[in-house]
Amino acid sequence: MIPSKDTLAEAAERIKSYIHYTPLVTSENLNSIGGCELYFKCENFQKAGAFKSRGACNSLLQLSDKEKQHGVITHSSGNHGGALAKVARHYGVKAYLIMPSTAPRVKVDAVRNYEGEVEFCEPTLEARESNMKRVQKLTGATEIHPYNNDNIIAGQATAAKELIESTEAPLDIIITPVGGGGLLSGTALAAHYYSPSTKIYAGEPIGADDAYHSFREKKWFPSKNPNTIADGLLTSLGSKTFPIVLDYVDDIFRVHDKTTVTAMKLIWERMKIIIEPSAAVPFAAILDNPEAFKNKKVGVILSGGNLDLNDLPWQCD
């Protein structure tokens, strides 16, 4: 069973007093560069700096009082961990975070600032999952998986629901980044329920393109040794997100990190807003595939804005 339209509406109502209804920003200059009419949904302005606050809040608020007493646990390269730690602190719940040793320092610091308890592991999905299960056994905490969770998917869907509500005419396309697929699958369901004529695309780094191959082969391929500056997109699709992606997503585009850097710089320079590399991947996909977007009305979800300002991706150019 996939989250229903009623489930998405209930999630939006449940979290509305906690999350920000983030703004929609346009740029005539980027429209000209992209060859299409762009509507940027600024989840970089969301609480904890990313769309992940939506799913984290929706999931935590559905726990029983007994479950809350034992805390929550997850694995995360950063944004989901920060979002979960922040909402957990807000509601007086302990949060345990398993983070890869390669997680950006700024994201680790954010988790700790929100009073989350961090334990590091090797930067593989297997290590993340196994260490989470070990700590969960010791603490009795409830797992809130970063993407393979119906409540997470429904929460993330509220970003696209807002995007659709904020545009006067239906969008031709909505494009998101894809890592574990929580945002992409939630976006696809939101469009299916609220704007069925809208096509759903995703951008994915070519160095971490498991979703691209899984989508085309219609067979799940795990991420192996991913290598990309988009640290938020290093995970694989899950058993819940993969079927939704297969059924409701129209296409996935691969992009080189070099194009992601170009896209990120353009958004910084022309729109004067800070986004992280993962959030630039959808616009990079537009730049690399102009014919797919030409003259279309395109919603772009800017997934987050958490990055180390002392380690920007163009500083090594």
C-alpha positions in Angstrom: 0.0 0.0 0.0 1.3 3.4 -0.9 0.5 6.6 1.0 -3.0 7.8 -0.1 -4.1 11.3 -1.0 -5.8 11.5 2.4 -2.5 10.4 4.0 -0.7 13.2 2.3 -3.3 15.8 3.3 -3.2 14.5 6.9 0.6 14.8 6.9 0.4 18.4 5.7 -2.1 19.2 8.5 -0.1 17.4 11.2 3.2 19.2 10.5 2.0 22.7 9.5 2.6 24.2 13.0 6.2 23.0 13.0 7.6 23.3 9.5 7.9 26.4 7.3 5.7 26.8 4.2 8.8 27.6 2.1 8.7 30.3 -0.6 8.6 29.9 -4.4 11.3 31.9 -6.2 11.7 32.7 -9.9 14.5 34.2 -11.9 14.2 35.6 -15.4 17.9 35.2 -15.9 17.9 31.5 -15.1 14.8 31.0 -17.2 16.8 32.3 -20.1 19.8 30.1 -19.3 17.6 27.0 -18.9 15.3 27.7 -21.8 12.2 27.1 -19.6 10.0 28.8 -17.0 11.5 27.8 -13.6 9.8 27.8 -10.2 12.3 27.0 -7.4 10.7 25.6 -4.2 13.2 26.8 -1.5 13.5 23.9 0.9 17.0 25.3 1.7 15.0 27.7 3.9 13.2 24.9 5.7 13.8 24.2 9.4 17.2 22.5 9.8 18.0 23.7 6.3 16.4 20.9 4.3 13.1 19.2 3.2 13.9 16.4 5.6 12.2 18.2 8.5 8.9 17.4 6.9 9.2 13.6 7.0 11.0 13.7 10.3 8.2 15.7 12.0 5.5 13.6 10.4 7.1 10.4 11.6 7.9 11.5 15.1 4.4 12.9 15.8 2.9 9.5 15.1 4.8 7.7 17.8 3.2 6.6 21.0 4.2 8.2 24.3 6.0 5.0 25.2 8.0 5.0 22.0 9.0 8.6 22.5 10.3 7.8 26.0 12.9 5.4 24.4 13.9 7.9 21.8 14.4 7.7 18.0 17.2 6.5 15.9 18.3 6.7 12.3 21.3 6.7 10.0 22.1 9.8 7.9 24.8 11.5 6.0 23.5 14.8 7.5 20.2 16.4 6.6 17.8 13.7 7.9 19.9 13.4 11.0 19.8 17.2 11.6 16.1 17.4 10.9 15.3 14.4 13.2 17.5 15.7 16.0 15.9 19.2 15.8 12.3 18.0 15.8 13.1 15.4 18.6 14.6 18.1 20.8 11.5 20.3 20.1 9.2 17.6 21.4 11.5 16.4 24.2 12.6 13.1 22.6 16.1 11.7 22.6 17.7 11.2 19.2 20.5 8.7 18.3 22.3 9.3 14.9 24.5 6.9 13.0 26.6 9.0 10.6 29.3 8.0 8.1 32.8 9.1 8.9 32.8 11.1 5.7 29.7 13.2 6.7 30.3 16.9 6.2 31.5 18.5 9.5 28.9 21.2 9.3 26.1 18.6 9.2 27.7 16.7 12.2 27.9 19.9 14.1 24.3 20.7 13.4 23.1 17.3 14.7 25.1 17.9 17.9 23.8 21.4 18.2 20.3 19.9 18.2 21.5 17.6 21.1 21.5 14.5 18.9 23.9 11.7 20.1 26.2 10.8 17.2 28.1 7.6 16.5 30.2 7.3 13.4 30.6 4.3 11.1 32.2 3.3 7.8 30.7 5.2 4.8 28.7 2.3 3.4 25.0 1.6 3.5 25.7 -1.8 5.1 27.7 -0.2 7.9 25.0 2.4 8.5 22.2 -0.1 8.7 24.1 -2.6 10.9 25.3 0.0 13.4 21.8 1.5 13.6 20.4 -2.0 14.5 23.1 -2.5 17.1 22.4 0.9 18.9 18.7 0.4 18.5 19.0 -2.9 20.4 20.9 -1.2 23.2 18.6 1.7 23.6 15.1 0.5 22.6 14.8 3.6 20.3 12.3 3.6 17.4 13.8 3.6 14.0 12.9 6.5 11.7 14.5 5.5 8.4 15.7 8.4 6.3 13.6 7.4 3.3 12.2 3.8 3.4 9.3 4.7 5.6 5.7 5.5 4.6 5.5 8.4 7.1 8.7 9.9 5.7 7.4 9.6 2.2 4.1 11.3 3.1 5.9 14.1 4.9 8.3 14.8 2.0 5.3 14.8 -0.4 4.1 18.0 1.3 6.8 20.0 -0.3 5.5 19.2 -3.8 1.9 19.7 -2.5 2.8 23.2 -1.5 4.6 23.8 -4.8 1.6 22.7 -6.8 -0.7 24.9 -4.6 1.6 27.9 -5.2 1.4 27.9 -9.0 -1.6 29.3 -10.8 -1.5 26.9 -13.8 -0.4 23.3 -13.7 3.3 22.7 -13.9 4.5 20.7 -16.9 7.3 19.1 -14.9 8.6 18.8 -11.4 12.2 17.7 -10.9 13.9 16.7 -7.7 17.2 15.2 -6.7 17.2 11.4 -5.9 19.2 9.5 -3.4 17.2 7.1 -1.3 14.0 8.3 -3.1 11.9 9.7 -0.2 11.6 13.1 -1.8 11.2 11.8 -5.3 8.6 9.2 -4.4 6.7 11.7 -2.3 6.8 14.3 -5.0 5.6 11.7 -7.6 2.6 10.8 -5.3 1.8 14.5 -4.7 1.7 15.1 -8.5 -0.4 12.0 -9.1 -3.0 13.1 -6.6 -3.0 16.9 -7.1 -1.6 17.6 -10.6 -1.8 14.4 -12.7 -0.8 16.1 -15.9 2.6 17.0 -14.4 5.6 14.8 -15.3 8.0 13.9 -12.6 11.7 13.8 -13.3 14.8 13.4 -11.1 18.4 14.4 -11.4 21.1 12.0 -10.1 24.9 12.3 -10.0 26.6 10.1 -12.5 29.0 8.9 -9.8 26.0 7.6 -7.7 23.6 6.5 -10.4 22.0 3.4 -8.9 18.5 4.9 -9.2 19.0 5.6 -12.9 20.0 2.0 -13.5 17.3 0.6 -11.3 14.7 2.7 -13.0 15.7 1.7 -16.5 16.3 -2.0 -15.8 13.2 -2.2 -13.5 15.4 -4.1 -11.1 16.9 -2.7 -7.9 20.6 -2.0 -8.0 22.3 -1.0 -4.8 24.7 1.9 -4.7 28.3 0.7 -4.7 31.2 3.0 -3.9 29.4 6.2 -4.8 31.6 9.2 -5.6 30.0 12.6 -5.9 30.2 16.0 -4.4 26.4 15.7 -3.7 26.8 14.0 -0.3 23.1 13.9 0.3 22.6 11.5 -2.6 24.9 8.6 -1.7 22.2 6.1 -0.6 20.2 3.6 -2.7 16.5 3.4 -3.3 14.5 1.4 -0.7 11.9 -1.3 -0.9 9.2 1.3 -0.4 10.5 4.1 -2.6 11.6 2.0 -5.6 8.1 0.7 -6.5 6.7 4.2 -6.4 9.6 5.5 -8.5 8.9 2.8 -11.1 5.2 3.5 -11.3 5.0 7.3 -10.9 8.3 8.8 -12.1 8.7 9.6 -15.8 12.5 9.8 -16.1 15.8 10.1 -14.3 18.7 12.2 -15.7 22.3 11.6 -14.8 24.6 14.7 -14.3 28.3 15.2 -13.9 29.6 16.9 -10.8 31.1 19.6 -13.0 27.6 20.6 -14.2 26.3 20.4 -10.6 29.0 22.9 -9.6 28.0 25.2 -12.5 24.3 25.0 -11.5 25.1 25.6 -7.9 27.2 28.7 -8.7 24.5 30.1 -11.0 21.9 29.8 -8.2 24.2 31.4 -5.7 25.2 34.2 -8.1 21.9 35.0 -9.9 19.4 34.2 -7.1 21.5 35.2 -4.1 20.5 32.1 -2.1 22.7 29.4 -0.6 22.1 25.8 -1.7 24.2 22.6 -1.2 25.4 20.5 -4.1 22.6 17.9 -3.8 20.0 20.7 -4.3 21.8 21.9 -7.5 21.5 18.5 -9.2 18.0 19.0 -10.6 19.0 22.4 -12.2 22.1 20.7 -13.5 19.9 18.1 -15.2 18.0 20.9 -16.9 21.3 22.4 -18.1 22.5 19.1 -19.5 19.2 18.1 -21.1 17.7 21.3 -22.5 15.4 19.7 -25.1 13.5 17.8 -22.4 12.6 21.0 -20.6 12.5 23.5 -23.5 9.6 26.0 -23.1 8.1 24.0 -20.3 6.8 25.2 -16.9 9.2 23.5 -14.5 9.1 23.2 -10.7 12.5 22.6 -9.1 12.7 21.5 -5.5 15.9 22.9 -3.9 16.3 20.2 -1.4 18.6 21.9 1.1 21.3 24.5 2.0 23.6 22.8 4.5 27.3 22.9 3.5 30.7 23.9 4.8 31.4 27.4 3.6 35.1 26.6 4.1 35.0 23.7 1.7 33.0 24.9 -1.3 33.1 22.6 -4.4 34.6 25.3 -6.7 37.5 26.1 -4.3 39.5 23.2 -5.8 39.1 24.5 -9.4 
